[in-house]
Amino acid sequence: MSTLPDASLNYFAGSIAHFLAQDRLFLADQVVQALASGGGIYNFGLTTDSQVVSFLKFGLVTRGSDQVLVEIKEDAAYSAGAPWQFFNANRSLNNIFTPFTDTKINVTEDTPGLTIKRQTLLGSTDKKITSEQETGLDLILKPLTSYILSFTNQDATDSVDLDIQLTVGAGK
């Protein structure tokens, strides 16, 4: 039994097509080159605005390593990093609305918060071919909450290149 209200579940069920039709689908892409072997970490910091429902979905393309740990941490505190922008999937509109009050890349994790999702993505045993995966870590985010999306290279010997695609739908 879900703890989400039925209205939230119905809203989420419409997923990408619904948010695109409502002009509330936002995309972002980030390439991370040569994330160090043996525990190299790359963090994204996101703080949601007061929207009732927003969801996060991401895909990952890896090259060079066979194990990447993906974690989402809620009520996390972060600092530093560089500004990073989502753009509206409907390119005929300006970015007049975004579901976040803050988005940064390569942040420092000051307080980890609660790990709400955790998954190790396994690549090829060859370690040289590209692996593309939807992570299965989709979720509905709480309003006015900070999150850290953390990517850790668990391969002991090989660095990894990451191409991370984030999709966010938001509504009132």
N, C-alpha and C positions, 0 to 999 in steps of 0.2 A: 504494500500500500504506500503510495506516495505521500509525502508531507506537503507537496505543493498544492495550492488551491486549483480546482478544476479549470478556472479561467486561465491560469498561468500555463497549465498543461495544454489546453486547447490553443493558446497563443503560440507556444513553442512548437506544437505539432505542425503548424503551417510552414515552419522553417524558412529556408532561403527564398523560395518563391514568394512567400507572403511579404517578407521584409523588402525584397526588391520591388514589389508592387507598391509598397508604402514609402519608397525612397528612403528606407532606413536600413540599408545593407552597406556595410563598410568593410573595406579590404586593406590589408597591409602585407608587405613582403620584406623580409630581411635576410640577407646572405651573410653567413658567418664563415670566414675562411680559417682553416687550420686551428680548430679548437684543440688544445693540447691533449695528448694521451694521458691516461692515468688520473682522470678526474677534472679535466678542464671544464669550467662552468661558464655559461652565458645566460644572463638573466634579463627578462623584460619586466618593467614595472608598469602596472595599469591601475588607475583609480577610477571607479565608476561614478557616474553622476547620479542624479535622483530619479532616473528612469525606473519604472516599475519592473520591466523585464528587459534583460539583454542577454544574449547568449554568445558563447565563444566556441568556435570550431577551428581546428587547425590541421594542416597537412605538413608533412616534413619530407624533404628529399635529402638523403645523406650520401656522401661519397668518402670512402677511406677508412671507415671504422665499422665494426659489426654490432656495436652496442651503444645506444644513446638512451639515457634515463630522462624522462620528461615528467616534471612535477608542477602542480598548480598549488600555490599556497595562498590562503585567505587571511585577511587581517594582518598582512605582512607590512613591515616598514622597510622602505628602501631609500637610498640617497644616490647622489651623483648621477651618472648616465647622461645621455644626449637625448634631446627631444626627438620624437618619432611620431609620424602622423599617419592616421588612417585616411583613406579617401572614399568618397561616396561611389558606390558601384554604378549608379546612374550618372554618367558623365555629363548629361545635359544640365545637371544641377551643380551649384556650388556646394562646398562643404559647410553648409549653413547649420548643420547639426552633427555632433559627434557624441557617442555614448560615454565618453571619458572626460574627466577634468584634468587628467595627467596621463601621458604615455611617454615612456623613456626606454631606451635600449642600453644594454651593457651597464645595468645598475648594480650597486653594491647592496647586498641583503643585510640590513641592520638588525631586524627582528624577523625570524622566519615565519611566524604565524602558524596556522594549522594547515598541514598538508592534506588537501581534500581529494586530490587525484595524483596517482603515481603509476607510471607504466614504463617498462624498459622495451624499447623498440629494437628488434634484432634485425640486422642487415644480412648480407650474403656472407657465406663462409669464405668466399674469395676475397672479400674486403676491398675489391677494386671496382666493382660495378655499382651503379647508382641504384638506390633503393628508394621507392616512393611509397609513403604510407599515410593513410588517414589515421590519426592516433586513437580515435575512440574516446577521447577525453572531453567530449562536448558537454557543456553544462550551462545552466542559467545562473547568472551572476547576481549577487546582492547589490542593491543600490548603495551608494556612498561607502564603498568598501575598497580597500587596496589589495591588489593581488600581485604575486610574483610568478611568472612563468619561467621555469628554470630548465635548462638543457645541459646535461652533464655527459661528457664522453667517458664511458666506463671501460673502453678498450685500453689495455695496459701498454700497448706498443704503437698503435697508429693514431695519428691525428684525424680529425673529421672535418669535412666541409658540410655546412648545413644551409639549406634554403627553406626558410620557414614562412608559410603562408597562413595568415590569420584572417578569419572571417567573423564579423560581428554583426548581429542583427539587434536592433533596439527599438523599443516602442514605449509609448506612454500608457 
